[in-house]
Amino acid sequence: MPRWHRPRSPAPIRRAARGRFYCAGTLLGALFLLGATSRDSWVLYRGDGFSVRVPAAPRVQEDRIETPTGPQRVLILSSVLASESYAVVCTFYAKELVDRAGAERLLAAALLRFLDETEGSLIRQQPIALLGHPGHEVAFLSLDSERITTARIFFAGERLFSLIGDVPRESGPDAGVTRFFRSFELAPQPEPDAGDA
């Protein structure tokens, strides 16, 4: 399984592009090179069934990854503010797969993979309900003890969302991460037509 590592990166998160999760940390680290903006200039991103506020115009990438269950579409939205990095990783699953495997099982597998592939010391892991959807929040202290990475992972419909904030330890866990998490909203899903039932 490939591993990514960038010393002194603002985003020491490592993810593998195999299975049901995508490498978000590398993208966060790459954005560090694009520069920083003021904390007051956070912008609203709206699209792909969700909205979120990020510190600068986000970079949006779309890809397909091969998984044991077949190819999955992945959308990665990422943004950086000085030494703080933020990302939303959305993996789209086929309805048949979610019906067959179950959202709870897919969520549990994604959480285990995230825990297994993230470097650092686990600070916190707790179940959460995010926008009425069950999920988990995890936080890690980096190997060099200088950064805190917090992630919220949850399943909504046929989509697995991972909201990731990575900040310097001295700024505390609320340095933008709370604002980022609280700004996230799912767009209402259209009701199926009566003719579709």
JOJO-V426392 format. One record per residue. N is the residue number from 1. RES is the residue in three letters. SS is DSSP state (2 for helix, 1 for strand, 0 for the rest). NEAR is the number of other C-alpha atoms within 8 Angstrom. Layout:
n:N res:RES ss:SS near:NEAR
n:N res:RES ss:SS near:NEAR
This chain:
n:1 res:MET ss:0 near:4
n:2 res:PRO ss:0 near:5
n:3 res:ARG ss:0 near:7
n:4 res:TRP ss:0 near:7
n:5 res:HIS ss:0 near:7
n:6 res:ARG ss:0 near:7
n:7 res:PRO ss:0 near:5
n:8 res:ARG ss:0 near:5
n:9 res:SER ss:0 near:8
n:10 res:PRO ss:0 near:14
n:11 res:ALA ss:0 near:11
n:12 res:PRO ss:0 near:14
n:13 res:ILE ss:0 near:10
n:14 res:ARG ss:0 near:14
n:15 res:ARG ss:0 near:15
n:16 res:ALA ss:0 near:12
n:17 res:ALA ss:0 near:10
n:18 res:ARG ss:0 near:10
n:19 res:GLY ss:0 near:8
n:20 res:ARG ss:0 near:10
n:21 res:PHE ss:0 near:12
n:22 res:TYR ss:0 near:11
n:23 res:CYS ss:0 near:10
n:24 res:ALA ss:0 near:12
n:25 res:GLY ss:2 near:11
n:26 res:THR ss:2 near:14
n:27 res:LEU ss:2 near:9
n:28 res:LEU ss:2 near:16
n:29 res:GLY ss:2 near:14
n:30 res:ALA ss:2 near:8
n:31 res:LEU ss:2 near:12
n:32 res:PHE ss:2 near:15
n:33 res:LEU ss:2 near:6
n:34 res:LEU ss:2 near:6
n:35 res:GLY ss:0 near:9
n:36 res:ALA ss:0 near:9
n:37 res:THR ss:0 near:9
n:38 res:SER ss:0 near:8
n:39 res:ARG ss:2 near:7
n:40 res:ASP ss:2 near:5
n:41 res:SER ss:2 near:8
n:42 res:TRP ss:0 near:10
n:43 res:VAL ss:1 near:9
n:44 res:LEU ss:1 near:8
n:45 res:TYR ss:1 near:9
n:46 res:ARG ss:1 near:8
n:47 res:GLY ss:1 near:6
n:48 res:ASP ss:0 near:4
n:49 res:GLY ss:0 near:9
n:50 res:PHE ss:1 near:10
n:51 res:SER ss:1 near:13
n:52 res:VAL ss:1 near:11
n:53 res:ARG ss:1 near:12
n:54 res:VAL ss:1 near:14
n:55 res:PRO ss:0 near:14
n:56 res:ALA ss:0 near:12
n:57 res:ALA ss:0 near:7
n:58 res:PRO ss:0 near:9
n:59 res:ARG ss:1 near:8
n:60 res:VAL ss:1 near:8
n:61 res:GLN ss:1 near:7
n:62 res:GLU ss:1 near:8
n:63 res:ASP ss:1 near:7
n:64 res:ARG ss:1 near:8
n:65 res:ILE ss:1 near:11
n:66 res:GLU ss:1 near:10
n:67 res:THR ss:1 near:10
n:68 res:PRO ss:0 near:5
n:69 res:THR ss:0 near:6
n:70 res:GLY ss:1 near:6
n:71 res:PRO ss:1 near:8
n:72 res:GLN ss:1 near:12
n:73 res:ARG ss:1 near:11
n:74 res:VAL ss:1 near:13
n:75 res:LEU ss:1 near:12
n:76 res:ILE ss:1 near:13
n:77 res:LEU ss:1 near:11
n:78 res:SER ss:1 near:14
n:79 res:SER ss:1 near:15
n:80 res:VAL ss:1 near:16
n:81 res:LEU ss:1 near:14
n:82 res:ALA ss:0 near:8
n:83 res:SER ss:0 near:9
n:84 res:GLU ss:1 near:12
n:85 res:SER ss:1 near:17
n:86 res:TYR ss:1 near:15
n:87 res:ALA ss:1 near:14
n:88 res:VAL ss:1 near:12
n:89 res:VAL ss:1 near:14
n:90 res:CYS ss:1 near:11
n:91 res:THR ss:1 near:13
n:92 res:PHE ss:1 near:10
n:93 res:TYR ss:0 near:11
n:94 res:ALA ss:0 near:7
n:95 res:LYS ss:2 near:7
n:96 res:GLU ss:2 near:6
n:97 res:LEU ss:2 near:10
n:98 res:VAL ss:2 near:12
n:99 res:ASP ss:2 near:8
n:100 res:ARG ss:2 near:6
n:101 res:ALA ss:2 near:8
n:102 res:GLY ss:0 near:9
n:103 res:ALA ss:2 near:10
n:104 res:GLU ss:2 near:7
n:105 res:ARG ss:2 near:8
n:106 res:LEU ss:2 near:10
n:107 res:LEU ss:2 near:13
n:108 res:ALA ss:2 near:8
n:109 res:ALA ss:2 near:9
n:110 res:ALA ss:2 near:10
n:111 res:LEU ss:2 near:10
n:112 res:LEU ss:2 near:8
n:113 res:ARG ss:2 near:9
n:114 res:PHE ss:2 near:10
n:115 res:LEU ss:2 near:7
n:116 res:ASP ss:2 near:6
n:117 res:GLU ss:2 near:9
n:118 res:THR ss:0 near:9
n:119 res:GLU ss:0 near:10
n:120 res:GLY ss:0 near:8
n:121 res:SER ss:1 near:8
n:122 res:LEU ss:1 near:9
n:123 res:ILE ss:1 near:8
n:124 res:ARG ss:1 near:8
n:125 res:GLN ss:1 near:9
n:126 res:GLN ss:1 near:7
n:127 res:PRO ss:1 near:8
n:128 res:ILE ss:1 near:8
n:129 res:ALA ss:1 near:9
n:130 res:LEU ss:1 near:8
n:131 res:LEU ss:0 near:6
n:132 res:GLY ss:0 near:5
n:133 res:HIS ss:1 near:9
n:134 res:PRO ss:1 near:10
n:135 res:GLY ss:1 near:13
n:136 res:HIS ss:1 near:13
n:137 res:GLU ss:1 near:13
n:138 res:VAL ss:1 near:12
n:139 res:ALA ss:1 near:12
n:140 res:PHE ss:1 near:13
n:141 res:LEU ss:1 near:14
n:142 res:SER ss:0 near:13
n:143 res:LEU ss:0 near:8
n:144 res:ASP ss:0 near:5
n:145 res:SER ss:0 near:8
n:146 res:GLU ss:0 near:10
n:147 res:ARG ss:1 near:12
n:148 res:ILE ss:1 near:15
n:149 res:THR ss:1 near:14
n:150 res:THR ss:1 near:13
n:151 res:ALA ss:1 near:11
n:152 res:ARG ss:1 near:12
n:153 res:ILE ss:1 near:13
n:154 res:PHE ss:1 near:13
n:155 res:PHE ss:1 near:14
n:156 res:ALA ss:1 near:8
n:157 res:GLY ss:0 near:4
n:158 res:GLU ss:0 near:11
n:159 res:ARG ss:1 near:10
n:160 res:LEU ss:1 near:14
n:161 res:PHE ss:1 near:13
n:162 res:SER ss:1 near:12
n:163 res:LEU ss:1 near:12
n:164 res:ILE ss:1 near:11
n:165 res:GLY ss:1 near:13
n:166 res:ASP ss:1 near:14
n:167 res:VAL ss:1 near:16
n:168 res:PRO ss:1 near:12
n:169 res:ARG ss:2 near:11
n:170 res:GLU ss:2 near:5
n:171 res:SER ss:2 near:8
n:172 res:GLY ss:0 near:9
n:173 res:PRO ss:0 near:10
n:174 res:ASP ss:0 near:8
n:175 res:ALA ss:0 near:8
n:176 res:GLY ss:0 near:7
n:177 res:VAL ss:2 near:13
n:178 res:THR ss:2 near:9
n:179 res:ARG ss:2 near:9
n:180 res:PHE ss:2 near:13
n:181 res:PHE ss:2 near:8
n:182 res:ARG ss:2 near:6
n:183 res:SER ss:2 near:9
n:184 res:PHE ss:0 near:10
n:185 res:GLU ss:1 near:8
n:186 res:LEU ss:1 near:8
n:187 res:ALA ss:0 near:7
n:188 res:PRO ss:0 near:5
n:189 res:GLN ss:0 near:5
n:190 res:PRO ss:0 near:4
n:191 res:GLU ss:0 near:4
n:192 res:PRO ss:0 near:6
n:193 res:ASP ss:0 near:6
n:194 res:ALA ss:2 near:5
n:195 res:GLY ss:2 near:4
n:196 res:ASP ss:2 near:5
n:197 res:ALA ss:0 near:5
